[in-house]
């Protein structure tokens, strides 16, 4: 690895896509407005004990009403790219059928506002808010849901395709698999490993069908998947730890990357699941060809490494953030970006999420001192820059998140934003990190 001294300066490519990211259920609120249907997160967040303090996304950051103000903040920061997600139950309240025009209109206003401010949109089609009606019909355990997703994607491409240069299909299929179906602390709250990997297959299939729908229809723009990748390191150099880390890597990374970019599932994972697993029995002849339909770019989300012991359990090596699962390890950014390029070829990459929660408080003079976020982002951007220097075709980088928001089962306690949201008043205050990011964008580095 190329050493980079703290003396800087680091300069990114002139056209680098400096960005920030959000998702619909986490910021929009307006849960019952303009014909929006219910999603699995409306249901799940109402089950007692499922979210911290019983928090829900009913109001969230009220972005549905305050989007113009939020767009102005993005312009003030100088953002070049804004990644957001489209709420399926706003577009199709029951998950099927004719689109709800009022729901689409919101995204058209948002896209017009981005265009007016010179910010490139990046639209995610699915960030976990499955219409509850489709969950009632089997959810992602049902193969039919993949086809419903392609229909929904087609409706969105038709309505908004003239305004979106980059589409992302499914945000972090792995999180739906692991948190929704293995551990159960995300919607729909299941703990069923056999179901979980069938869900993985159907999410991958849904991605591929949506890619094909874009190519077949009127939609323009580029398209790709959004994966959260975790570098998996053995805790020692014994053959046992090395093998355990390799299999862990299969479940965390290759299950998704290989099927999308090589057209096959990793043999070690398939063997570990076994021929009688619902997933292996659920793979049909053409599925891998659909899943590996050529994409234009790959979106990578990096938060933490995983250290795997000889017996296949995990350990922490580095200080954790306010999110106990997150170890702060900037070199993991370099490792995962260079690894993807090495193993899967020079496909254009974007980082669509990177960030951390900090214990932010608003002081009397309206400042929020989140210096931990500045250090974190500076170190991860330095690692990303090192990857670019090593030949990784990285186009853009999006901080998670633009705004403080509903952090799923953690509710509103964890604050991930560049912008502080005072939920009592919905007032926005730029944190120190936002001021810092603005100068990074203006300078093209730091
Ligand atoms: C992303 O997920 C999401 O895309 C985004 O919506 C979210 O707000 C952001 O990150 C911050 O979390 O409790 O030990 O089971 C990141 C991947 C997967 C990280 C689930 C936390 C729970 C770990 N997340 N994981 S654990």
Boltz pocket constraint, residues with backbone or C-beta under 6 A from the ligand:
constraints:
  - pocket:
      binder: B
      contacts: [[A, 23], [A, 26], [A, 171], [A, 172], [A, 175], [A, 179], [A, 183], [A, 228], [A, 303], [A, 325], [A, 353], [A, 400], [A, 406], [A, 407], [A, 416]]
      max_distance: 6.0
